[in-house]
Amino acid sequence: MALSDYVDTFGQMLLARYGERVHKVAVDAGFTCPNRDGTIGRGGCSFCNNRSFSPNRRAAVPVEEQIAAGREVIARRTGARRFLAYFQAYTNTYDSVEALGRRYDAALAQEGVIGLSIGTRPDCISSAVLDLLAGYRDQGYEVWLELGLQSSFDETLKRVNRGHGFAEYRRALHAARERGLPVCTHLIAGLPGEGAFHVRTTLQRVLAEGVDGLKVHPLHVVRGTRLAAEWRRGEYAPLRFEEYVALAADLVEMTPRGILYHRLTGTARPPLLLAPGWCSWKWRVLNGIENELARRGTRQGATGREREVGNR
């Protein structure tokens, strides 16, 4: 058995659609964030250090070269021939439509690239940007909009200095889906002040609004963040491994079949990662979730009701 026997995964959907594995190639296109440059705030989210998922920032390297290098590494490791250009670092719709189009076009012009995955904030989505992305989809490209929500609780979003609320997410989500753009929503478990109830409630709210994909991962403490200072002062305690595995299994059970899980964990590595240490063990976490679902004899969509697991 494999995790995909219990969970509807993005990778398996792409395999079925294209008849071969499709891999993401991460792109750092040099964007910033309105929560960093002073437009709505400075310092960014309390937990955010983009080096945790882009440790060797390559913004000065042309998009074409980044894709070529990433494609070569992935192809050598997996034999993959098809790729999605994943605009990952910071806010990848935060520029003029003309500038965005140039970057996206450069990515799509590369050999083997069949589409785009665009990571962004829900308050940085304009009609013009959505029309641009919908235009690529109309041309036959695989296009996904990835919206970072993290929590549906406005008090939590304010506490972590997110700079937007659930209302902005709802507006962006519906505007995208009205244009036929599939949306993957990012959620974080273990945010300061939140327990399992909050994470489960956030998922319920996201599902009620309608969504096509989900990325869920535990909050990890990385250097260079306000959260790191809170952790050092004993003001924040991260989730334990067993807590996250059980909670992730609960979320999978709650999610209807057909909604695709793009990710069920997230990793960072020492020395950037401070806590919890298990967040550097991707496969241990994924295997733990698989084993928990197997132990329960359940899978995605098994229940739509909230189980009483208490606050964690």
Short mmCIF file of the C-alpha atoms (twelve columns), coordinates in Angstrom:
data_MODEL
# 
_entry.id   MODEL 
# 
loop_
_atom_site.group_PDB 
_atom_site.id 
_atom_site.type_symbol 
_atom_site.label_atom_id 
_atom_site.label_alt_id 
_atom_site.label_comp_id 
_atom_site.label_asym_id 
_atom_site.label_seq_id 
_atom_site.Cartn_x 
_atom_site.Cartn_y 
_atom_site.Cartn_z 
_atom_site.pdbx_PDB_model_num 
ATOM 1   C CA . MET A 1   0.000   0.000  0.000   1 
ATOM 2   C CA . ALA A 2   1.012   3.631  -0.511  1 
ATOM 3   C CA . LEU A 3   -0.275  6.961  0.729   1 
ATOM 4   C CA . SER A 4   -2.062  7.453  -2.605  1 
ATOM 5   C CA . ASP A 5   -4.172  4.383  -1.766  1 
ATOM 6   C CA . TYR A 6   -5.708  6.440  1.038   1 
ATOM 7   C CA . VAL A 7   -5.465  9.988  -0.310  1 
ATOM 8   C CA . ASP A 8   -6.351  11.551 -3.665  1 
ATOM 9   C CA . THR A 9   -3.019  13.117 -4.550  1 
ATOM 10  C CA . PHE A 10  -2.082  15.758 -7.092  1 
ATOM 11  C CA . GLY A 11  0.731   13.606 -8.407  1 
ATOM 12  C CA . GLN A 12  -1.537  10.661 -9.144  1 
ATOM 13  C CA . MET A 13  -4.023  12.935 -10.918 1 
ATOM 14  C CA . LEU A 14  -1.268  14.274 -13.179 1 
ATOM 15  C CA . LEU A 15  -0.054  10.730 -13.873 1 
ATOM 16  C CA . ALA A 16  -3.552  9.665  -14.915 1 
ATOM 17  C CA . ARG A 17  -4.112  12.787 -17.034 1 
ATOM 18  C CA . TYR A 18  -0.793  12.813 -18.888 1 
ATOM 19  C CA . GLY A 19  0.156   9.147  -18.803 1 
ATOM 20  C CA . GLU A 20  3.490   9.871  -17.124 1 
ATOM 21  C CA . ARG A 21  4.902   11.551 -14.051 1 
ATOM 22  C CA . VAL A 22  4.796   15.341 -14.003 1 
ATOM 23  C CA . HIS A 23  7.126   17.115 -11.582 1 
ATOM 24  C CA . LYS A 24  7.221   20.673 -10.297 1 
ATOM 25  C CA . VAL A 25  10.308  22.792 -10.887 1 
ATOM 26  C CA . ALA A 26  10.553  25.550 -8.264  1 
ATOM 27  C CA . VAL A 27  11.138  29.048 -9.622  1 
ATOM 28  C CA . ASP A 28  12.201  32.136 -7.688  1 
ATOM 29  C CA . ALA A 29  11.238  35.022 -9.963  1 
ATOM 30  C CA . GLY A 30  12.455  37.769 -7.634  1 
ATOM 31  C CA . PHE A 31  9.093   38.868 -6.262  1 
ATOM 32  C CA . THR A 32  8.629   40.408 -2.840  1 
ATOM 33  C CA . CYS A 33  5.520   40.679 -0.656  1 
ATOM 34  C CA . PRO A 34  3.243   43.614 0.277   1 
ATOM 35  C CA . ASN A 35  3.597   42.514 3.875   1 
ATOM 36  C CA . ARG A 36  7.337   43.105 3.640   1 
ATOM 37  C CA . ASP A 37  7.812   46.135 1.420   1 
ATOM 38  C CA . GLY A 38  5.607   48.449 3.469   1 
ATOM 39  C CA . THR A 39  2.522   48.390 1.256   1 
ATOM 40  C CA . ILE A 40  0.477   46.768 4.021   1 
ATOM 41  C CA . GLY A 41  3.211   45.984 6.536   1 
ATOM 42  C CA . ARG A 42  6.842   45.183 7.189   1 
ATOM 43  C CA . GLY A 43  8.605   42.112 8.488   1 
ATOM 44  C CA . GLY A 44  6.216   39.629 6.894   1 
ATOM 45  C CA . CYS A 45  4.383   36.849 8.675   1 
ATOM 46  C CA . SER A 46  5.788   35.960 12.088  1 
ATOM 47  C CA . PHE A 47  6.726   32.459 10.892  1 
ATOM 48  C CA . CYS A 48  8.005   33.317 7.416   1 
ATOM 49  C CA . ASN A 49  11.538  32.896 6.206   1 
ATOM 50  C CA . ASN A 50  11.356  31.949 2.536   1 
ATOM 51  C CA . ARG A 51  14.783  30.349 2.808   1 
ATOM 52  C CA . SER A 52  13.043  27.449 4.552   1 
ATOM 53  C CA . PHE A 53  11.683  26.304 1.186   1 
ATOM 54  C CA . SER A 54  14.072  28.186 -1.094  1 
ATOM 55  C CA . PRO A 55  17.373  27.865 0.797   1 
ATOM 56  C CA . ASN A 56  19.506  29.042 -2.126  1 
ATOM 57  C CA . ARG A 57  17.569  32.031 -3.370  1 
ATOM 58  C CA . ARG A 58  18.075  32.330 -7.111  1 
ATOM 59  C CA . ALA A 59  16.163  35.505 -7.935  1 
ATOM 60  C CA . ALA A 60  19.106  36.910 -9.905  1 
ATOM 61  C CA . VAL A 61  19.184  33.810 -12.123 1 
ATOM 62  C CA . PRO A 62  16.910  34.055 -15.192 1 
ATOM 63  C CA . VAL A 63  13.758  31.941 -15.060 1 
ATOM 64  C CA . GLU A 64  14.924  29.997 -18.093 1 
ATOM 65  C CA . GLU A 65  18.166  28.965 -16.404 1 
ATOM 66  C CA . GLN A 66  16.419  27.994 -13.179 1 
ATOM 67  C CA . ILE A 67  14.037  25.710 -15.036 1 
ATOM 68  C CA . ALA A 68  16.804  24.174 -17.127 1 
ATOM 69  C CA . ALA A 69  18.852  23.386 -14.016 1 
ATOM 70  C CA . GLY A 70  15.871  22.048 -12.058 1 
ATOM 71  C CA . ARG A 71  14.649  20.007 -14.997 1 
ATOM 72  C CA . GLU A 72  18.039  18.364 -15.403 1 
ATOM 73  C CA . VAL A 73  18.253  17.363 -11.749 1 
ATOM 74  C CA . ILE A 74  14.711  15.974 -11.637 1 
ATOM 75  C CA . ALA A 75  15.038  14.170 -14.971 1 
ATOM 76  C CA . ARG A 76  18.289  12.550 -13.879 1 
ATOM 77  C CA . ARG A 77  16.693  11.381 -10.619 1 
ATOM 78  C CA . THR A 78  13.271  10.313 -11.887 1 
ATOM 79  C CA . GLY A 79  13.360  10.208 -15.675 1 
ATOM 80  C CA . ALA A 80  10.571  12.809 -15.824 1 
ATOM 81  C CA . ARG A 81  9.940   14.563 -19.138 1 
ATOM 82  C CA . ARG A 82  7.076   16.871 -18.206 1 
ATOM 83  C CA . PHE A 83  7.110   19.668 -15.662 1 
ATOM 84  C CA . LEU A 84  5.095   22.436 -14.033 1 
ATOM 85  C CA . ALA A 85  6.896   25.705 -13.386 1 
ATOM 86  C CA . TYR A 86  6.195   26.350 -9.705  1 
ATOM 87  C CA . PHE A 87  6.468   30.050 -8.902  1 
ATOM 88  C CA . GLN A 88  6.982   29.535 -5.199  1 
ATOM 89  C CA . ALA A 89  8.994   32.191 -3.366  1 
ATOM 90  C CA . TYR A 90  7.097   35.134 -1.889  1 
ATOM 91  C CA . THR A 91  4.052   36.572 -3.735  1 
ATOM 92  C CA . ASN A 92  4.038   35.544 -7.373  1 
ATOM 93  C CA . THR A 93  1.209   37.771 -8.598  1 
ATOM 94  C CA . TYR A 94  2.628   40.905 -6.988  1 
ATOM 95  C CA . ASP A 95  3.671   42.930 -10.043 1 
ATOM 96  C CA . SER A 96  2.174   44.444 -13.162 1 
ATOM 97  C CA . VAL A 97  0.325   42.086 -15.488 1 
ATOM 98  C CA . GLU A 98  2.900   42.836 -18.175 1 
ATOM 99  C CA . ALA A 99  5.805   41.853 -15.900 1 
ATOM 100 C CA . LEU A 100 3.996   38.730 -14.754 1 
ATOM 101 C CA . GLY A 101 3.257   37.720 -18.322 1 
ATOM 102 C CA . ARG A 102 6.912   37.996 -19.278 1 
ATOM 103 C CA . ARG A 103 7.978   35.708 -16.434 1 
ATOM 104 C CA . TYR A 104 5.202   33.189 -17.004 1 
ATOM 105 C CA . ASP A 105 5.807   33.161 -20.777 1 
ATOM 106 C CA . ALA A 106 9.511   32.539 -20.222 1 
ATOM 107 C CA . ALA A 107 8.693   29.517 -18.076 1 
ATOM 108 C CA . LEU A 108 6.161   28.065 -20.487 1 
ATOM 109 C CA . ALA A 109 8.605   28.399 -23.393 1 
ATOM 110 C CA . GLN A 110 10.987  25.901 -21.783 1 
ATOM 111 C CA . GLU A 111 11.239  22.334 -22.994 1 
ATOM 112 C CA . GLY A 112 8.901   19.954 -21.212 1 
ATOM 113 C CA . VAL A 113 7.011   22.648 -19.261 1 
ATOM 114 C CA . ILE A 114 3.292   21.979 -19.601 1 
ATOM 115 C CA . GLY A 115 1.908   24.477 -17.129 1 
ATOM 116 C CA . LEU A 116 2.171   26.779 -14.158 1 
ATOM 117 C CA . SER A 117 1.571   26.608 -10.440 1 
ATOM 118 C CA . ILE A 118 1.409   30.120 -8.992  1 
ATOM 119 C CA . GLY A 119 1.813   30.645 -5.249  1 
ATOM 120 C CA . THR A 120 0.398   33.907 -3.916  1 
ATOM 121 C CA . ARG A 121 -1.622  35.741 -1.272  1 
ATOM 122 C CA . PRO A 122 -5.403  36.173 -1.567  1 
ATOM 123 C CA . ASP A 123 -5.094  39.964 -1.303  1 
ATOM 124 C CA . CYS A 124 -2.798  40.132 -4.354  1 
ATOM 125 C CA . ILE A 125 -5.248  38.764 -6.906  1 
ATOM 126 C CA . SER A 126 -6.691  41.203 -9.449  1 
ATOM 127 C CA . SER A 127 -9.165  40.520 -12.239 1 
ATOM 128 C CA . ALA A 128 -6.419  41.224 -14.765 1 
ATOM 129 C CA . VAL A 129 -4.106  38.629 -13.194 1 
ATOM 130 C CA . LEU A 130 -6.863  36.027 -13.116 1 
ATOM 131 C CA . ASP A 131 -7.687  36.743 -16.755 1 
ATOM 132 C CA . LEU A 132 -4.020  36.261 -17.637 1 
ATOM 133 C CA . LEU A 133 -3.901  32.884 -15.900 1 
ATOM 134 C CA . ALA A 134 -7.238  31.825 -17.354 1 
ATOM 135 C CA . GLY A 135 -5.865  32.667 -20.790 1 
ATOM 136 C CA . TYR A 136 -3.027  30.187 -20.320 1 
ATOM 137 C CA . ARG A 137 -5.507  27.549 -19.208 1 
ATOM 138 C CA . ASP A 138 -7.638  28.235 -22.297 1 
ATOM 139 C CA . GLN A 139 -4.543  27.510 -24.408 1 
ATOM 140 C CA . GLY A 140 -4.378  24.037 -22.901 1 
ATOM 141 C CA . TYR A 141 -1.771  24.566 -20.190 1 
ATOM 142 C CA . GLU A 142 -2.139  23.016 -16.746 1 
ATOM 143 C CA . VAL A 143 -2.593  26.054 -14.476 1 
ATOM 144 C CA . TRP A 144 -3.116  26.088 -10.718 1 
ATOM 145 C CA . LEU A 145 -3.510  29.052 -8.406  1 
ATOM 146 C CA . GLU A 146 -2.120  28.350 -4.928  1 
ATOM 147 C CA . LEU A 147 -3.626  30.627 -2.275  1 
ATOM 148 C CA . GLY A 148 -1.925  30.943 1.087   1 
ATOM 149 C CA . LEU A 149 -4.661  31.123 3.710   1 
ATOM 150 C CA . GLN A 150 -3.090  29.235 6.663   1 
ATOM 151 C CA . SER A 151 -6.088  29.819 8.992   1 
ATOM 152 C CA . SER A 152 -9.693  30.947 8.629   1 
ATOM 153 C CA . PHE A 153 -9.570  32.678 12.024  1 
ATOM 154 C CA . ASP A 154 -8.955  36.391 11.602  1 
ATOM 155 C CA . GLU A 155 -7.597  36.699 15.138  1 
ATOM 156 C CA . THR A 156 -4.935  34.114 14.306  1 
ATOM 157 C CA . LEU A 157 -4.066  35.833 11.021  1 
ATOM 158 C CA . LYS A 158 -3.677  39.107 12.889  1 
ATOM 159 C CA . ARG A 159 -1.550  37.472 15.565  1 
ATOM 160 C CA . VAL A 160 0.913   36.103 12.991  1 
ATOM 161 C CA . ASN A 161 0.933   39.404 11.077  1 
ATOM 162 C CA . ARG A 162 -0.570  37.848 7.981   1 
ATOM 163 C CA . GLY A 163 -1.998  41.131 6.679   1 
ATOM 164 C CA . HIS A 164 -5.312  39.804 5.353   1 
ATOM 165 C CA . GLY A 165 -8.410  38.038 6.625   1 
ATOM 166 C CA . PHE A 166 -10.712 35.227 5.562   1 
ATOM 167 C CA . ALA A 167 -12.868 37.640 3.545   1 
ATOM 168 C CA . GLU A 168 -10.017 38.360 1.120   1 
ATOM 169 C CA . TYR A 169 -9.505  34.641 0.664   1 
ATOM 170 C CA . ARG A 170 -13.181 34.075 -0.120  1 
ATOM 171 C CA . ARG A 171 -13.211 36.826 -2.747  1 
ATOM 172 C CA . ALA A 172 -10.055 35.578 -4.465  1 
ATOM 173 C CA . LEU A 173 -11.191 31.952 -4.381  1 
ATOM 174 C CA . HIS A 174 -14.559 32.623 -5.973  1 
ATOM 175 C CA . ALA A 175 -13.142 35.004 -8.576  1 
ATOM 176 C CA . ALA A 176 -10.617 32.363 -9.654  1 
ATOM 177 C CA . ARG A 177 -13.055 29.479 -9.780  1 
ATOM 178 C CA . GLU A 178 -15.565 31.590 -11.740 1 
ATOM 179 C CA . ARG A 179 -12.900 31.723 -14.468 1 
ATOM 180 C CA . GLY A 180 -12.365 27.973 -14.367 1 
ATOM 181 C CA . LEU A 181 -9.057  28.218 -12.538 1 
ATOM 182 C CA . PRO A 182 -8.467  25.414 -10.033 1 
ATOM 183 C CA . VAL A 183 -7.391  26.615 -6.598  1 
ATOM 184 C CA . CYS A 184 -5.116  24.875 -4.126  1 
ATOM 185 C CA . THR A 185 -5.385  26.322 -0.599  1 
ATOM 186 C CA . HIS A 186 -2.460  26.285 1.830   1 
ATOM 187 C CA . LEU A 187 -3.220  25.553 5.496   1 
ATOM 188 C CA . ILE A 188 -0.876  25.397 8.493   1 
ATOM 189 C CA . ALA A 189 -1.462  23.266 11.577  1 
ATOM 190 C CA . GLY A 190 -0.076  24.400 14.910  1 
ATOM 191 C CA . LEU A 191 -0.263  28.170 14.519  1 
ATOM 192 C CA . PRO A 192 0.140   30.159 17.762  1 
ATOM 193 C CA . GLY A 193 -3.029  30.065 19.815  1 
ATOM 194 C CA . GLU A 194 -4.637  27.348 17.705  1 
ATOM 195 C CA . GLY A 195 -5.443  23.718 18.431  1 
ATOM 196 C CA . ALA A 196 -6.893  20.847 16.450  1 
ATOM 197 C CA . PHE A 197 -10.370 22.414 16.657  1 
ATOM 198 C CA . HIS A 198 -9.171  25.514 14.788  1 
ATOM 199 C CA . VAL A 199 -7.495  23.493 12.035  1 
ATOM 200 C CA . ARG A 200 -10.513 21.279 11.564  1 
ATOM 201 C CA . THR A 201 -12.838 24.291 11.516  1 
ATOM 202 C CA . THR A 202 -10.642 26.035 8.958   1 
ATOM 203 C CA . LEU A 203 -10.797 22.983 6.715   1 
ATOM 204 C CA . GLN A 204 -14.583 22.843 7.069   1 
ATOM 205 C CA . ARG A 205 -14.865 26.504 6.081   1 
ATOM 206 C CA . VAL A 206 -12.564 26.052 3.085   1 
ATOM 207 C CA . LEU A 207 -14.515 23.005 1.925   1 
ATOM 208 C CA . ALA A 208 -17.786 24.890 2.311   1 
ATOM 209 C CA . GLU A 209 -16.504 27.649 0.009   1 
ATOM 210 C CA . GLY A 210 -15.359 25.148 -2.600  1 
ATOM 211 C CA . VAL A 211 -11.773 24.252 -3.390  1 
ATOM 212 C CA . ASP A 212 -9.936  21.959 -5.787  1 
ATOM 213 C CA . GLY A 213 -6.743  21.166 -3.900  1 
ATOM 214 C CA . LEU A 214 -5.131  21.419 -0.480  1 
ATOM 215 C CA . LYS A 215 -1.658  21.807 0.947   1 
ATOM 216 C CA . VAL A 216 -1.366  21.125 4.663   1 
ATOM 217 C CA . HIS A 217 1.781   21.235 6.735   1 
ATOM 218 C CA . PRO A 218 2.847   21.671 10.353  1 
ATOM 219 C CA . LEU A 219 4.221   24.990 11.497  1 
ATOM 220 C CA . HIS A 220 7.950   24.832 11.955  1 
ATOM 221 C CA . VAL A 221 10.148  27.358 13.700  1 
ATOM 222 C CA . VAL A 222 12.944  28.674 11.504  1 
ATOM 223 C CA . ARG A 223 15.733  31.159 12.139  1 
ATOM 224 C CA . GLY A 224 15.258  34.809 11.378  1 
ATOM 225 C CA . THR A 225 11.571  34.987 12.328  1 
ATOM 226 C CA . ARG A 226 9.530   36.531 15.104  1 
ATOM 227 C CA . LEU A 227 8.199   33.048 15.851  1 
ATOM 228 C CA . ALA A 228 11.742  31.909 16.583  1 
ATOM 229 C CA . ALA A 229 12.047  34.586 19.256  1 
ATOM 230 C CA . GLU A 230 8.692   33.540 20.764  1 
ATOM 231 C CA . TRP A 231 9.825   29.905 20.811  1 
ATOM 232 C CA . ARG A 232 13.100  30.796 22.524  1 
ATOM 233 C CA . ARG A 233 11.164  32.687 25.213  1 
ATOM 234 C CA . GLY A 234 8.917   29.680 25.774  1 
ATOM 235 C CA . GLU A 235 5.867   31.482 24.383  1 
ATOM 236 C CA . TYR A 236 5.257   28.971 21.597  1 
ATOM 237 C CA . ALA A 237 5.342   25.164 21.630  1 
ATOM 238 C CA . PRO A 238 5.188   23.328 18.282  1 
ATOM 239 C CA . LEU A 239 3.084   20.261 17.616  1 
ATOM 240 C CA . ARG A 240 4.440   16.869 18.520  1 
ATOM 241 C CA . PHE A 241 4.903   14.311 15.758  1 
ATOM 242 C CA . GLU A 242 2.069   12.096 16.983  1 
ATOM 243 C CA . GLU A 243 -0.277  15.075 17.237  1 
ATOM 244 C CA . TYR A 244 0.323   16.147 13.676  1 
ATOM 245 C CA . VAL A 245 0.007   12.641 12.233  1 
ATOM 246 C CA . ALA A 246 -3.347  12.114 13.963  1 
ATOM 247 C CA . LEU A 247 -4.608  15.549 12.949  1 
ATOM 248 C CA . ALA A 248 -3.532  15.110 9.322   1 
ATOM 249 C CA . ALA A 249 -5.388  11.781 9.206   1 
ATOM 250 C CA . ASP A 250 -8.478  13.502 10.601  1 
ATOM 251 C CA . LEU A 251 -8.291  16.157 7.872   1 
ATOM 252 C CA . VAL A 252 -7.951  13.531 5.165   1 
ATOM 253 C CA . GLU A 253 -11.022 11.737 6.476   1 
ATOM 254 C CA . MET A 254 -13.007 14.988 6.432   1 
ATOM 255 C CA . THR A 255 -12.058 15.869 2.853   1 
ATOM 256 C CA . PRO A 256 -14.425 14.657 0.106   1 
ATOM 257 C CA . ARG A 257 -13.057 12.418 -2.615  1 
ATOM 258 C CA . GLY A 258 -11.805 14.252 -5.675  1 
ATOM 259 C CA . ILE A 259 -10.229 17.157 -3.826  1 
ATOM 260 C CA . LEU A 260 -6.519  16.748 -4.444  1 
ATOM 261 C CA . TYR A 261 -3.879  16.822 -1.744  1 
ATOM 262 C CA . HIS A 262 -0.818  18.542 -3.186  1 
ATOM 263 C CA . ARG A 263 1.040   18.197 0.100   1 
ATOM 264 C CA . LEU A 264 0.528   16.704 3.549   1 
ATOM 265 C CA . THR A 265 3.671   17.922 5.224   1 
ATOM 266 C CA . GLY A 266 6.387   20.529 4.864   1 
ATOM 267 C CA . THR A 267 10.055  20.380 5.694   1 
ATOM 268 C CA . ALA A 268 13.019  22.532 6.564   1 
ATOM 269 C CA . ARG A 269 16.507  21.477 7.531   1 
ATOM 270 C CA . PRO A 270 18.997  22.437 10.216  1 
ATOM 271 C CA . PRO A 271 20.557  24.854 10.836  1 
ATOM 272 C CA . LEU A 272 17.627  26.873 9.466   1 
ATOM 273 C CA . LEU A 273 15.090  24.647 11.245  1 
ATOM 274 C CA . LEU A 274 14.933  25.182 15.006  1 
ATOM 275 C CA . ALA A 275 11.869  23.153 15.963  1 
ATOM 276 C CA . PRO A 276 10.299  20.669 15.876  1 
ATOM 277 C CA . GLY A 277 13.120  18.410 14.757  1 
ATOM 278 C CA . TRP A 278 10.775  15.932 13.097  1 
ATOM 279 C CA . CYS A 279 9.857   18.568 10.483  1 
ATOM 280 C CA . SER A 280 13.046  17.610 8.654   1 
ATOM 281 C CA . TRP A 281 11.789  14.027 8.165   1 
ATOM 282 C CA . LYS A 282 9.441   14.216 5.166   1 
ATOM 283 C CA . TRP A 283 9.063   10.503 4.586   1 
ATOM 284 C CA . ARG A 284 8.706   9.656  8.261   1 
ATOM 285 C CA . VAL A 285 5.772   12.065 8.447   1 
ATOM 286 C CA . LEU A 286 4.125   10.797 5.260   1 
ATOM 287 C CA . ASN A 287 4.621   7.196  6.291   1 
ATOM 288 C CA . GLY A 288 3.169   8.049  9.683   1 
ATOM 289 C CA . ILE A 289 0.009   9.456  8.099   1 
ATOM 290 C CA . GLU A 290 -0.296  6.441  5.825   1 
ATOM 291 C CA . ASN A 291 0.120   4.073  8.769   1 
ATOM 292 C CA . GLU A 292 -2.445  5.974  10.827  1 
ATOM 293 C CA . LEU A 293 -5.033  5.767  8.043   1 
ATOM 294 C CA . ALA A 294 -4.274  2.072  7.633   1 
ATOM 295 C CA . ARG A 295 -4.625  1.532  11.381  1 
ATOM 296 C CA . ARG A 296 -8.025  3.222  11.308  1 
ATOM 297 C CA . GLY A 297 -9.084  1.272  8.219   1 
ATOM 298 C CA . THR A 298 -10.165 4.492  6.580   1 
ATOM 299 C CA . ARG A 299 -9.258  6.897  3.761   1 
ATOM 300 C CA . GLN A 300 -10.111 10.282 2.273   1 
ATOM 301 C CA . GLY A 301 -13.791 11.113 2.443   1 
ATOM 302 C CA . ALA A 302 -14.552 8.524  5.115   1 
ATOM 303 C CA . THR A 303 -16.412 11.047 7.224   1 
ATOM 304 C CA . GLY A 304 -17.637 14.586 6.878   1 
ATOM 305 C CA . ARG A 305 -18.396 14.986 10.537  1 
ATOM 306 C CA . GLU A 306 -16.043 16.436 13.117  1 
ATOM 307 C CA . ARG A 307 -14.611 13.903 15.504  1 
ATOM 308 C CA . GLU A 308 -14.046 15.008 19.056  1 
ATOM 309 C CA . VAL A 309 -10.290 15.091 19.266  1 
ATOM 310 C CA . GLY A 310 -10.053 18.085 21.573  1 
ATOM 311 C CA . ASN A 311 -7.728  21.045 21.298  1 
ATOM 312 C CA . ARG A 312 -4.116  20.151 20.665  1 
# 
